[in-house]
Amino acid sequence: MSSLDALTSKILHNMYKQDIGLKYKVISSYAKIYPDKIKIIKYFSPLTIDRFRSVNGLANEELTSEKDNLQKSINRTKTKISDYVLCNNFTHFATFTFDPNNPKVKGNENRKNFNNMSDLLKNWLNTEQINHQRKHGSKFKYLIVPERHKNGAWHFHALLEDYKNEVRDFYSSKNPYITVNEIKTAKRYKGRNYLVRYNLGRSEVAPIRDKTKMSSYIKKYITKELITEKYAKRYWSSRNLIAPEVIENLAPLTMPQEYRTKVHDYHEIYEVPYPSDYADFLLEVDRVERVFSRNKLRKLLQGAC
C-alpha cells in the first residue's frame, strides 16, 4: 500500500469512527441527464447502499418486467444501449457479415465461432479507426451488437456516427456482394450503401431516420440466447461515446404526475423535458445542496486529520 493510500484509508477510518452513517448513503431516487430530457427513477422506499457504489443500473428502466436474474441482466444491457443512443448522435445503421470464402474467415464452420468472428471485426475496426484518424483527423463512434443467424453464423449490427470513409451505392455493379435479385428488384431503399473498406464480407449501411425506433430495434438483439452464449460479449462501444450524467436524489418528495411514464413494483419513472423551467429548478436545487454537502465534508475532513 502506498503512503497516499495509507493516508486516505486512515482519514476514512477516522471519519467512519466519528459517524458510521458516512459509510453508507440513502438513495430515494437517481436521475440521468440526456440532451433532451431528464429521466428520474424514484423509489417507493429509499435504499441504503455503500457510499462508493454506483446507483446506475440499480433499477429496472425497461418496459419488460424482471422475473429472474437473467432478465435483469438483459434489461441492464438494454438500458446501457439506450443511454448511449440517447446521448450520442448516431446517423447510420450498418450490418457486417462474413464471407465463408474469404481467406480470413476460413469457411462456414468458422463463422459460427463467436470469438473468431469477433476478433476479425475488432481487428478491422482498429485498422479502420487508424485510417480514419489519418484521413479525417478524428475517430468515428460506434455501438455494435452481435446476432446469431438461424444457420449458426454470427454477424454484427452497428450504429455509426461521424464515419467519413468511402461508401458506395449498394445497388452499384461494383458491389461484390449484391445478388441478382437485389439488382433486379424494383423496390430499392433510398440511401442504402455499402462500406468500401470493409473486406471481410458483405456490408450494408443506411441513414437512421428515427432515433427512438432505432434504439428499440437494436435492443431486440439482446436476447437470452446471447446472454447465455459462452464468451459472447453483449455489445461493443467505442471509447469516445458520451454517457448520461447520473445525479443521486435529484427528485423532490412529490413529483408532478404529468411526467410519470412507468410504474414498477419498487419504483416509478419520470421523464422531464430538458431544457425546461422544471428541469432548471431541479438542477439548481441540486447545485445548492452540493455546496452544503461539500462544506460539511470539508469540516469532517478537518476533524479526521
Backbone as numpy.savetxt, mean C-alpha at the origin, in Angstrom:
# Nx Ny Nz CAx CAy CAz Cx Cy Cz
25.70 -3.30 23.95 24.86 -2.11 23.95 25.74 -0.85 23.95
25.41 0.09 23.05 26.20 1.32 22.97 25.89 2.22 24.16
26.75 3.20 24.37 26.55 4.13 25.48 25.26 4.92 25.31
24.92 5.26 24.03 23.68 6.00 23.77 22.46 5.13 24.11
22.51 3.83 23.69 21.41 2.91 24.00 21.26 2.74 25.51
22.39 2.63 26.20 22.36 2.45 27.66 21.75 3.67 28.34
22.12 4.86 27.85 21.58 6.09 28.44 20.07 6.19 28.18
19.67 5.87 26.94 18.24 5.91 26.60 17.45 4.94 27.46
18.00 3.72 27.61 17.33 2.70 28.42 17.19 3.16 29.88
18.22 3.80 30.40 18.20 4.29 31.78 17.14 5.38 31.95
17.08 6.30 30.99 16.10 7.40 31.06 14.68 6.84 31.02
14.44 5.89 30.09 13.10 5.30 29.98 12.74 4.54 31.25
13.71 3.81 31.82 13.46 3.06 33.06 13.05 4.00 34.18
13.76 5.12 34.31 13.43 6.10 35.34 12.06 6.74 35.10
11.74 6.99 33.84 10.43 7.57 33.51 9.30 6.61 33.86
9.46 5.33 33.48 8.44 4.33 33.77 8.29 4.11 35.27
9.42 4.26 36.00 9.40 4.08 37.45 8.56 5.19 38.10
8.67 6.40 37.55 7.89 7.52 38.07 6.41 7.39 37.71
6.14 6.89 36.50 4.75 6.77 36.04 4.65 5.58 35.09
4.15 4.43 35.60 4.06 3.22 34.80 3.15 3.41 33.60
2.23 4.38 33.70 1.31 4.65 32.60 2.00 5.14 31.35
3.22 5.65 31.50 3.96 6.14 30.34 4.37 5.02 29.39
4.40 3.77 29.90 4.83 2.65 29.07 3.75 2.25 28.08
2.53 2.69 28.34 1.41 2.31 27.49 0.69 3.56 27.00
-0.11 3.38 25.99 -0.93 4.47 25.49 -2.36 3.98 25.28
-3.30 4.87 25.45 -4.71 4.55 25.27 -5.15 5.12 23.92
-5.66 4.25 23.08 -6.07 4.64 21.74 -7.58 4.56 21.61
-8.22 5.70 21.40 -9.66 5.71 21.17 -9.98 5.82 19.68
-8.99 6.28 18.92 -9.17 6.38 17.47 -7.81 6.61 16.81
-7.75 6.39 15.51 -6.60 6.85 14.74 -7.09 7.31 13.37
-6.34 8.22 12.79 -6.75 8.82 11.52 -5.65 8.68 10.49
-6.05 8.56 9.24 -5.12 8.55 8.12 -5.40 9.76 7.23
-4.32 10.49 6.94 -4.47 11.71 6.13 -4.15 11.40 4.68
-5.15 11.49 3.83 -4.99 11.30 2.39 -5.07 12.66 1.69
-4.69 12.74 0.43 -4.74 14.03 -0.27 -6.12 14.67 -0.33
-7.19 13.85 -0.33 -8.53 14.39 -0.50 -9.49 14.08 0.65
-9.00 13.37 1.69 -9.90 13.05 2.80 -9.09 12.61 4.02
-9.76 12.61 5.16 -9.20 12.05 6.39 -10.08 10.87 6.79
-9.48 9.69 6.85 -10.22 8.51 7.30 -9.96 8.32 8.79
-11.04 8.20 9.56 -10.93 8.05 11.01 -11.52 6.72 11.44
-10.72 5.94 12.16 -11.18 4.67 12.72 -11.39 4.92 14.20
-12.63 4.85 14.66 -12.99 5.20 16.03 -13.50 3.96 16.77
-12.86 3.63 17.89 -13.22 2.44 18.65 -14.40 2.73 19.58
-15.26 1.72 19.76 -16.35 1.87 20.72 -15.81 1.84 22.15
-14.75 1.06 22.38 -14.06 1.03 23.67 -12.58 1.24 23.42
-11.93 2.17 24.11 -10.51 2.47 23.87 -9.62 1.25 24.09
-8.50 1.20 23.35 -7.51 0.13 23.49 -6.31 0.64 24.27
-5.70 -0.24 25.08 -4.45 0.09 25.76 -3.36 -0.79 25.17
-2.37 -0.16 24.54 -1.30 -0.90 23.86 0.05 -0.31 24.22
1.11 -1.05 23.91 2.47 -0.57 24.13 2.68 0.76 23.41
3.36 1.69 24.08 3.51 3.04 23.54 4.22 3.06 22.19
5.11 2.09 21.95 5.90 2.12 20.73 5.30 1.26 19.61
4.12 0.74 19.85 3.46 -0.06 18.82 2.68 0.84 17.88
2.75 0.54 16.60 2.01 1.33 15.61 0.54 0.95 15.63
-0.32 1.95 15.49 -1.76 1.68 15.46 -2.22 1.32 14.05
-1.39 1.61 13.06 -1.77 1.34 11.67 -1.97 -0.16 11.48
-3.16 -0.55 11.03 -3.44 -1.96 10.80 -4.10 -2.66 11.97
-4.35 -1.94 13.08 -5.00 -2.57 14.23 -6.44 -2.93 13.94
-7.12 -2.10 13.17 -8.55 -2.30 12.92 -8.81 -2.74 11.49
-9.94 -3.40 11.30 -10.37 -3.79 9.97 -10.93 -2.57 9.25
-10.29 -2.18 8.15 -10.73 -1.01 7.39 -11.43 -1.40 6.09
-11.59 -2.71 5.86 -12.22 -3.18 4.64 -13.72 -3.40 4.86
-14.43 -3.65 3.76 -15.88 -3.87 3.85 -16.20 -5.28 4.32
-15.29 -6.23 4.06 -15.53 -7.62 4.44 -15.25 -7.84 5.92
-15.99 -8.77 6.51 -15.81 -9.08 7.93 -14.57 -9.96 8.11
-14.13 -10.08 9.35 -12.94 -10.88 9.67 -13.34 -12.06 10.55
-13.52 -13.22 9.90 -13.96 -14.40 10.63 -12.80 -15.22 11.19
-11.61 -15.01 10.63 -10.45 -15.77 11.10 -9.18 -14.96 10.85
-8.05 -15.48 11.33 -6.77 -14.77 11.19 -6.35 -14.62 9.74
-6.72 -15.58 8.92 -6.37 -15.51 7.49 -7.06 -14.32 6.84
-8.34 -14.13 7.15 -9.08 -13.00 6.58 -8.54 -11.68 7.13
-8.10 -11.67 8.39 -7.47 -10.48 8.95 -6.22 -10.11 8.17
-5.43 -11.12 7.85 -4.20 -10.89 7.10 -4.50 -10.35 5.71
-5.52 -10.92 5.07 -5.93 -10.45 3.74 -6.37 -8.99 3.81
-7.19 -8.66 4.80 -7.70 -7.29 4.92 -6.59 -6.28 5.20
-5.61 -6.67 6.01 -4.48 -5.76 6.28 -3.72 -5.46 5.00
-3.51 -6.50 4.19 -2.80 -6.30 2.92 -3.60 -5.42 1.99
-4.91 -5.64 1.91 -5.76 -4.83 1.05 -5.77 -3.37 1.50
-5.77 -3.15 2.80 -5.76 -1.78 3.32 -4.45 -1.08 2.96
-3.34 -1.80 3.06 -2.05 -1.22 2.70 -2.03 -0.81 1.23
-2.59 -1.66 0.38 -2.66 -1.35 -1.05 -3.54 -0.12 -1.28
-4.68 -0.06 -0.60 -5.56 1.12 -0.72 -4.84 2.39 -0.31
-4.06 2.31 0.78 -3.31 3.48 1.24 -2.38 4.00 0.15
-1.67 3.09 -0.49 -0.74 3.49 -1.55 -1.49 4.07 -2.76
-2.60 3.45 -3.12 -3.36 3.92 -4.29 -3.90 5.33 -4.04
-4.40 5.57 -2.82 -5.02 6.85 -2.51 -3.99 7.97 -2.32
-2.77 7.62 -1.92 -1.75 8.64 -1.64 -0.84 8.94 -2.82
-0.89 8.10 -3.84 -0.03 8.30 -5.00 -0.89 8.53 -6.24
-0.25 8.98 -7.29 -1.01 9.31 -8.50 -0.68 8.32 -9.63
-1.05 7.07 -9.40 -0.81 6.06 -10.43 -1.63 6.39 -11.67
-0.98 6.33 -12.81 -1.64 6.73 -14.06 -1.92 5.56 -15.01
-1.19 4.43 -14.81 -1.34 3.32 -15.75 -1.40 1.96 -15.05
-2.15 1.07 -15.65 -2.26 -0.31 -15.17 -1.57 -1.21 -16.18
-0.67 -2.07 -15.68 0.11 -2.93 -16.58 0.00 -4.39 -16.15
0.20 -5.28 -17.11 0.24 -6.72 -16.84 1.49 -7.30 -17.49
2.22 -8.11 -16.72 3.44 -8.74 -17.20 3.28 -10.26 -17.15
3.50 -10.90 -18.30 3.46 -12.37 -18.35 4.83 -12.88 -18.80
4.98 -14.19 -18.79 6.27 -14.80 -19.10 6.13 -15.79 -20.25
6.98 -15.62 -21.26 6.98 -16.46 -22.45 7.76 -17.75 -22.16
7.11 -18.93 -22.23 7.82 -20.18 -21.93 8.99 -20.44 -22.88
8.96 -19.82 -24.06 10.04 -20.01 -25.03 11.20 -19.04 -24.82
11.02 -18.11 -23.89 12.10 -17.17 -23.58 13.20 -17.93 -22.83
14.46 -17.79 -23.25 15.55 -18.54 -22.60 15.69 -18.24 -21.11
15.25 -17.05 -20.68 15.32 -16.72 -19.25 14.18 -17.39 -18.47
13.05 -17.60 -19.13 11.89 -18.20 -18.46 12.05 -19.70 -18.31
12.61 -20.33 -19.33 12.98 -21.76 -19.28 11.78 -22.70 -19.16
10.77 -22.48 -20.01 9.70 -23.46 -20.15 8.46 -23.22 -19.31
7.42 -23.99 -19.64 6.12 -23.85 -18.99 6.16 -24.16 -17.50
6.84 -25.22 -17.14 6.86 -25.63 -15.74 7.51 -24.57 -14.86
8.52 -23.91 -15.39 9.21 -22.89 -14.59 8.32 -21.67 -14.34
7.34 -21.44 -15.22 6.42 -20.31 -15.03 5.54 -20.53 -13.80
5.46 -21.76 -13.32 4.65 -22.08 -12.14 5.45 -21.91 -10.84
6.72 -21.59 -10.98 7.59 -21.40 -9.81 7.58 -19.92 -9.43
6.95 -19.60 -8.31 6.79 -18.20 -7.92 8.14 -17.51 -7.72
9.03 -18.16 -7.00 10.33 -17.54 -6.72 11.10 -17.22 -7.98
11.10 -18.15 -8.93 11.85 -17.93 -10.18 11.27 -16.78 -10.99
9.93 -16.74 -11.12 9.30 -15.67 -11.89 9.44 -14.32 -11.17
9.36 -14.35 -9.83 9.56 -13.12 -9.06 10.96 -12.56 -9.28
11.95 -13.45 -9.23 13.34 -13.01 -9.43 13.53 -12.39 -10.81
12.91 -13.01 -11.81 13.04 -12.47 -13.17 12.45 -11.06 -13.26
11.26 -10.90 -12.70 10.61 -9.59 -12.78 11.37 -8.55 -11.95
11.86 -8.94 -10.78 12.62 -8.00 -9.94 13.89 -7.54 -10.65
14.57 -8.48 -11.31 15.79 -8.11 -12.04 15.47 -7.14 -13.17
14.35 -7.41 -13.86 13.95 -6.51 -14.94 13.61 -5.12 -14.37
12.89 -5.09 -13.25 12.53 -3.82 -12.63 13.76 -3.02 -12.22
14.72 -3.70 -11.62 15.95 -3.01 -11.19 16.69 -2.42 -12.38
16.81 -3.20 -13.45 17.47 -2.70 -14.66 16.69 -1.54 -15.27
15.36 -1.67 -15.27 14.51 -0.64 -15.85 14.59 0.67 -15.04
14.68 0.56 -13.73 14.80 1.75 -12.90 16.13 2.48 -13.16
17.19 1.71 -13.31 18.50 2.31 -13.61 18.46 3.03 -14.95
17.88 2.37 -15.96 17.76 2.97 -17.29 16.89 4.23 -17.23
15.80 4.15 -16.48 14.87 5.28 -16.36 15.55 6.47 -15.69
16.35 6.20 -14.68 17.08 7.26 -13.97 18.07 7.94 -14.92
18.76 7.15 -15.70 19.75 7.71 -16.64 19.08 8.54 -17.74
17.96 8.05 -18.25 17.31 8.72 -19.37 16.50 9.94 -18.94
15.82 9.83 -17.81 14.84 10.85 -17.44 15.16 11.57 -16.13
16.22 11.13 -15.45 16.61 11.81 -14.22 15.76 11.48 -13.01
14.92 10.46 -13.11 14.07 10.08 -11.98 13.65 8.61 -12.12
13.20 8.04 -11.02 12.68 6.68 -11.03 11.16 6.70 -11.08
10.58 5.71 -11.71 9.12 5.61 -11.74 8.64 4.91 -10.47
7.35 5.03 -10.20 6.75 4.37 -9.05 5.96 3.15 -9.51
5.94 2.14 -8.65 5.15 0.96 -9.00 4.59 0.28 -7.76
3.46 -0.38 -7.97 2.84 -1.26 -6.98 2.42 -2.50 -7.74
2.92 -3.66 -7.33 2.75 -4.89 -8.11 2.12 -5.99 -7.27
1.14 -6.68 -7.86 0.45 -7.78 -7.20 0.52 -9.01 -8.10
0.91 -10.18 -7.56 0.98 -11.40 -8.37 -0.39 -12.07 -8.51
-0.54 -12.82 -9.59 -1.74 -13.63 -9.78 -1.34 -14.96 -10.41
-1.94 -16.04 -9.91 -1.67 -17.35 -10.48 -2.79 -17.70 -11.44
-2.42 -18.03 -12.69 -3.40 -18.38 -13.71 -3.96 -19.77 -13.43
-5.08 -20.08 -14.07 -5.70 -21.39 -13.87 -4.78 -22.54 -14.24
-3.85 -22.28 -15.18 -2.91 -23.35 -15.58 -1.70 -23.43 -14.64
-1.69 -22.59 -13.58 -0.61 -22.64 -12.60 0.50 -21.64 -12.83
0.52 -21.01 -14.00 1.59 -20.05 -14.32 1.33 -18.71 -13.63
2.42 -18.08 -13.21 2.32 -16.79 -12.54 2.44 -15.64 -13.52
1.67 -14.60 -13.29 1.89 -13.33 -13.98 1.64 -12.21 -12.96
1.92 -10.97 -13.34 1.91 -9.87 -12.37 1.15 -8.67 -12.93
0.38 -8.04 -12.05 -0.33 -6.81 -12.38 0.36 -5.65 -11.67
0.43 -4.51 -12.33 1.17 -3.38 -11.76 0.43 -2.07 -11.97
0.54 -1.19 -10.98 0.14 0.20 -11.12 1.42 1.01 -11.28
1.45 1.89 -12.27 2.65 2.65 -12.59 2.39 4.15 -12.52
3.41 4.88 -12.09 3.35 6.34 -12.08 4.67 6.89 -12.59
4.60 7.86 -13.47 5.78 8.54 -14.03 6.68 7.60 -14.85
6.08 6.58 -15.45 6.88 5.72 -16.33 7.00 6.41 -17.69
8.24 6.74 -18.09 8.45 7.54 -19.29 9.19 6.80 -20.40
9.59 5.55 -20.15 10.23 4.80 -21.22 9.21 4.45 -22.30
9.72 3.99 -23.43 8.88 3.85 -24.62 7.79 2.80 -24.47
6.58 3.18 -24.90 5.48 2.24 -25.07 4.96 2.41 -26.50
4.40 1.34 -27.03 3.86 1.39 -28.40 2.45 0.83 -28.43
1.75 1.16 -29.51 0.39 0.69 -29.71 0.35 -0.84 -29.64
-0.51 -1.37 -28.77 -0.59 -2.81 -28.59 -0.96 -3.52 -29.89
-1.74 -2.85 -30.74 -2.22 -3.47 -31.97 -1.24 -3.30 -33.14
-0.06 -2.75 -32.85 0.96 -2.58 -33.87 1.52 -3.94 -34.32
1.90 -4.00 -35.58 2.51 -5.23 -36.11 3.88 -5.49 -35.49
4.44 -4.48 -34.83 5.73 -4.64 -34.18 5.62 -5.35 -32.84
4.40 -5.46 -32.33 4.20 -6.16 -31.06 4.40 -7.66 -31.27
5.44 -8.25 -30.72 5.73 -9.67 -30.99 4.73 -10.63 -30.36
3.86 -10.14 -29.46 2.97 -11.05 -28.74 1.49 -10.84 -29.05
1.19 -9.99 -30.04 -0.20 -9.81 -30.40 -0.68 -11.04 -31.19
-1.90 -11.46 -30.93 -2.44 -12.64 -31.60 -3.20 -12.25 -32.86
-3.47 -13.21 -33.70 -4.22 -12.96 -34.94 -5.61 -12.44 -34.62
-6.26 -13.03 -33.63 -7.60 -12.59 -33.25 -7.60 -11.15 -32.76
-6.55 -10.77 -32.03 -6.47 -9.40 -31.53 -6.24 -8.41 -32.66
-5.51 -8.84 -33.69 -5.29 -7.97 -34.84 -6.60 -7.77 -35.61
-7.39 -8.84 -35.72 -8.62 -8.80 -36.51 -9.80 -8.16 -35.77
-9.73 -8.13 -34.44 -10.88 -7.67 -33.67 -11.25 -6.23 -33.99
-12.57 -5.98 -34.04 -13.05 -4.63 -34.30 -13.08 -3.80 -33.02
-13.14 -4.51 -31.88 -13.21 -3.83 -30.59 -11.80 -3.61 -30.05
-11.26 -2.43 -30.25 -9.92 -2.11 -29.78 -10.00 -1.09 -28.65
-9.26 -1.36 -27.60 -9.31 -0.49 -26.42 -8.38 0.70 -26.61
-8.93 1.88 -26.47 -8.17 3.11 -26.65 -7.08 3.23 -25.58
-5.87 3.55 -26.01 -4.76 3.73 -25.09 -4.07 2.45 -24.69
-4.47 1.32 -25.28 -3.83 0.04 -24.95 -2.47 -0.05 -25.64
-1.41 -0.23 -24.85 -0.05 -0.26 -25.37 0.71 -1.45 -24.79
1.96 -1.58 -25.21 2.86 -2.55 -24.59 4.18 -1.86 -24.30
4.92 -2.38 -23.32 6.19 -1.80 -22.92 7.30 -2.37 -23.80
7.94 -1.51 -24.56 8.94 -1.94 -25.53 10.11 -2.65 -24.85
10.50 -2.17 -23.67 11.70 -2.71 -23.03 11.45 -3.98 -22.21
10.18 -4.37 -22.05 9.93 -5.60 -21.30 10.26 -6.79 -22.19
11.23 -7.62 -21.76 11.77 -8.66 -22.64 11.60 -10.08 -22.09
10.61 -10.27 -21.22 10.40 -11.60 -20.65 9.14 -12.29 -21.18
8.34 -11.55 -21.93 7.10 -12.10 -22.46 6.16 -10.98 -22.86
4.89 -11.26 -22.81 3.87 -10.31 -23.22 3.63 -9.27 -22.12
3.44 -8.02 -22.53 3.09 -6.96 -21.60 1.96 -6.12 -22.17
1.16 -5.57 -21.29 0.10 -4.64 -21.68 0.08 -3.50 -20.68
-0.23 -2.29 -21.16 -0.33 -1.14 -20.28 -1.41 -0.21 -20.83
-2.24 0.30 -19.93 -3.35 1.17 -20.33 -3.57 2.22 -19.25
-4.12 3.38 -19.61 -4.35 4.45 -18.62 -5.42 4.06 -17.60
-5.25 4.56 -16.38 -6.24 4.36 -15.32 -7.24 5.52 -15.39
-8.50 5.18 -15.48 -9.53 6.22 -15.60 -10.27 6.47 -14.30
-10.29 5.49 -13.41 -10.99 5.64 -12.13 -10.14 5.02 -11.03
-9.57 5.87 -10.15 -8.65 5.40 -9.11 -9.35 4.47 -8.12
-10.59 4.79 -7.74 -11.31 3.97 -6.76 -11.60 2.58 -7.32
-12.06 2.53 -8.56 -12.34 1.24 -9.19 -11.07 0.43 -9.36
-9.96 1.11 -9.70 -8.70 0.40 -9.89 -8.20 -0.18 -8.58
-8.40 0.55 -7.48 -8.01 0.04 -6.17 -8.76 -1.24 -5.85
-10.07 -1.24 -6.09 -10.89 -2.44 -5.83 -10.48 -3.57 -6.76
-10.15 -3.23 -8.01 -9.81 -4.25 -9.00 -8.51 -4.97 -8.63
-7.49 -4.21 -8.27 -6.20 -4.86 -8.00 -6.23 -5.59 -6.66
-7.08 -5.16 -5.73 -7.17 -5.83 -4.43 -7.83 -7.21 -4.55
-8.58 -7.43 -5.61 -9.25 -8.73 -5.73 -8.25 -9.86 -5.94
-7.00 -9.52 -6.31 -5.98 -10.55 -6.50 -5.34 -10.98 -5.17
-5.66 -10.26 -4.09 -5.18 -10.68 -2.77 -6.16 -11.71 -2.24
-5.89 -12.96 -2.50 -6.79 -14.05 -2.18 -6.19 -14.97 -1.11
-7.02 -15.87 -0.61 -6.55 -16.85 0.37 -5.48 -17.74 -0.25
-5.63 -18.03 -1.54 -4.65 -18.87 -2.23 -3.28 -18.20 -2.27
-3.28 -16.88 -2.50 -2.01 -16.15 -2.53 -1.40 -16.08 -1.13
-2.22 -15.80 -0.12 -1.73 -15.66 1.24 -1.11 -16.97 1.74
-1.71 -18.08 1.35 -1.23 -19.38 1.84 -0.18 -20.01 0.93
0.06 -19.39 -0.24 1.09 -19.91 -1.15 2.46 -19.74 -0.52
3.21 -20.81 -0.42 4.51 -20.77 0.24 5.46 -19.82 -0.49
6.08 -18.91 0.26 7.07 -17.95 -0.21 6.49 -16.85 -1.11
5.19 -16.85 -1.35 4.62 -15.86 -2.26 4.46 -14.51 -1.56
5.14 -13.50 -2.05 5.00 -12.16 -1.49 3.70 -11.55 -2.00
2.97 -10.91 -1.13 1.62 -10.47 -1.47 1.61 -9.28 -2.43
2.55 -8.39 -2.28 2.68 -7.27 -3.20 4.09 -6.71 -3.10
4.50 -5.98 -4.14 5.78 -5.27 -4.13 5.49 -3.80 -4.34
6.29 -2.96 -3.73 6.13 -1.53 -3.94 7.50 -0.87 -4.04
7.59 0.12 -4.90 8.84 0.86 -5.00 9.03 1.70 -3.75
10.28 2.01 -3.46 10.59 2.73 -2.23 10.14 4.18 -2.24
9.83 4.70 -3.42 9.46 6.12 -3.52 7.95 6.36 -3.40
7.19 5.35 -2.97 5.75 5.54 -2.79 5.47 6.35 -1.52
4.39 7.11 -1.56 3.95 7.91 -0.42 2.89 7.12 0.35
2.98 7.12 1.68 2.00 6.48 2.54 1.28 7.57 3.35
0.07 7.31 3.83 -0.65 8.34 4.58 -0.02 8.60 5.95
-0.10 9.85 6.40 0.29 10.16 7.76 -0.77 9.59 8.70
-0.34 8.97 9.80 -1.26 8.38 10.77 -1.20 9.19 12.06
-2.37 9.65 12.53 -2.46 10.45 13.75 -3.35 9.73 14.76
-2.84 9.52 15.95 -3.60 8.84 16.99 -4.53 9.81 17.70
-5.72 9.29 18.07 -6.69 10.03 18.90 -7.04 11.39 18.32
-7.25 11.43 17.02 -7.63 12.70 16.38 -9.11 12.99 16.58
-9.93 11.95 16.65 -11.38 12.14 16.70 -11.85 12.61 18.06
-12.82 13.52 18.10 -13.44 13.90 19.38 -14.35 12.77 19.89
-14.91 12.94 21.08 -15.77 11.90 21.64 -16.97 11.62 20.74
-17.49 12.67 20.13 -18.66 12.52 19.25 -18.30 13.05 17.86
-18.50 12.21 16.87 -18.24 12.60 15.49 -19.57 12.86 14.77
-19.62 13.82 13.86 -20.83 14.04 13.06 -21.17 12.78 12.25
-22.39 12.31 12.38 -22.79 11.06 11.74 -22.80 11.15 10.21
-22.82 12.34 9.69 -22.84 12.49 8.23 -21.56 11.96 7.59
-20.48 11.85 8.40 -19.21 11.38 7.87 -19.00 9.87 8.08
-19.93 9.21 8.76 -19.75 7.78 9.04 -20.04 6.95 7.79
-19.11 6.04 7.46 -19.24 5.23 6.24 -19.38 3.73 6.50
-18.92 3.27 7.69 -18.95 1.84 7.96 -18.94 1.59 9.46
-19.70 0.54 9.88 -19.72 0.15 11.29 -19.32 -1.32 11.39
-18.28 -1.61 12.19 -17.85 -2.97 12.46 -18.22 -3.33 13.90
-17.85 -4.52 14.33 -18.21 -4.98 15.68 -17.59 -4.12 16.77
-16.32 -3.69 16.56 -15.59 -3.00 17.62 -15.25 -1.55 17.29
-15.54 -1.13 16.07 -15.18 0.23 15.69 -16.05 0.71 14.53
-15.98 1.99 14.28 -16.69 2.57 13.15 -15.73 3.45 12.36
-16.05 3.68 11.10 -15.15 4.41 10.21 -15.85 5.67 9.69
-15.11 6.77 9.74 -15.60 8.04 9.23 -14.65 8.53 8.14
-15.20 9.26 7.18 -14.39 9.87 6.14 -14.76 11.35 6.01
-13.81 12.20 6.36 -14.03 13.65 6.35 -13.34 14.25 5.13
-14.04 15.00 4.29 -13.39 15.64 3.14 -12.22 16.51 3.58
-11.17 16.49 2.77 -9.97 17.28 3.11 -9.40 17.90 1.84
-9.20 19.23 1.83 -9.42 20.15 2.95 -10.91 20.51 3.13
-11.29 20.82 4.36 -12.62 21.29 4.71 -12.51 21.96 6.07
-13.53 22.71 6.46 -13.49 23.41 7.75 -13.37 22.42 8.90
-14.11 21.31 8.82 -14.09 20.35 9.94 -12.74 19.64 10.00
-12.17 19.31 8.86 -10.85 18.68 8.84 -9.80 19.63 9.41
-9.88 20.90 9.03 -8.93 21.90 9.55 -9.07 22.03 11.07
-10.30 21.97 11.55 -10.55 22.05 12.99 -9.89 20.88 13.73
-10.08 19.67 13.22 -9.49 18.47 13.84 -7.97 18.56 13.89
-7.36 19.00 12.80 -5.90 19.07 12.74 -5.34 20.17 13.64
-6.07 21.27 13.77 -5.62 22.36 14.64 -5.68 21.93 16.11
-6.74 21.24 16.49 -6.84 20.73 17.86 -5.69 19.76 18.14
-5.39 18.91 17.18 -4.28 17.96 17.35 -2.96 18.68 17.51
-2.76 19.75 16.74 -1.50 20.51 16.83 -1.33 21.10 18.23
-2.40 21.66 18.78 -2.34 22.25 20.11 -2.06 21.17 21.16
-2.71 20.03 21.04 -2.50 18.94 22.00 -1.07 18.42 21.95
-0.48 18.41 20.77 0.91 17.95 20.64 1.87 18.90 21.35
1.58 20.19 21.31 2.42 21.17 21.99 2.40 20.90 23.49
1.21 20.68 24.05 1.10 20.39 25.48 1.79 19.08 25.83
1.68 18.07 24.95 2.32 16.77 25.20 3.84 16.89 25.20
4.38 17.69 24.29 5.82 17.89 24.24 6.33 18.58 25.51
5.58 19.56 25.97 5.97 20.26 27.20 5.96 19.32 28.40
4.95 18.45 28.47 4.86 17.49 29.55 6.03 16.51 29.49
6.33 16.03 28.27 7.42 15.08 28.10 8.76 15.72 28.47
8.94 16.97 28.12 10.18 17.68 28.44 10.41 17.73 29.96
9.35 17.98 30.69 9.46 18.03 32.15 9.78 16.66 32.73
9.17 15.62 32.16 9.45 14.27 32.63 10.88 13.86 32.36
11.39 14.23 31.20 12.77 13.92 30.84 13.76 14.61 31.78
13.46 15.84 32.12 14.33 16.59 33.03 14.36 15.93 34.40
13.20 15.38 34.82 13.15 14.73 36.11 13.79 13.36 36.12
13.83 12.70 34.91 14.39 11.34 34.82 15.90 11.33 34.68
16.46 12.42 34.20 17.91 12.46 33.96 18.70 12.63 35.27
